[in-house]
């Protein structure tokens, strides 16, 4: 099964145009599927795409 590239929380932050705290809040809530390796989160590209598609309706909070 190909999940695509594994992204760091910093990569997710840049792609979603969100602040660091908001990204970690989303990751901890489980809304964005991720894995923890030691103390770091990793998100597959497919999980990020799924999250974006699920939240296209306007639940997105871009960084001001």
Secondary structure, 3 states (H helix, E strand, C coil): CCCCCEECHHHHHHHHCCCHHHHHHHHHHCCCCCEEECCEEEEEHHHHHHHHHHCCCCCCCCCC
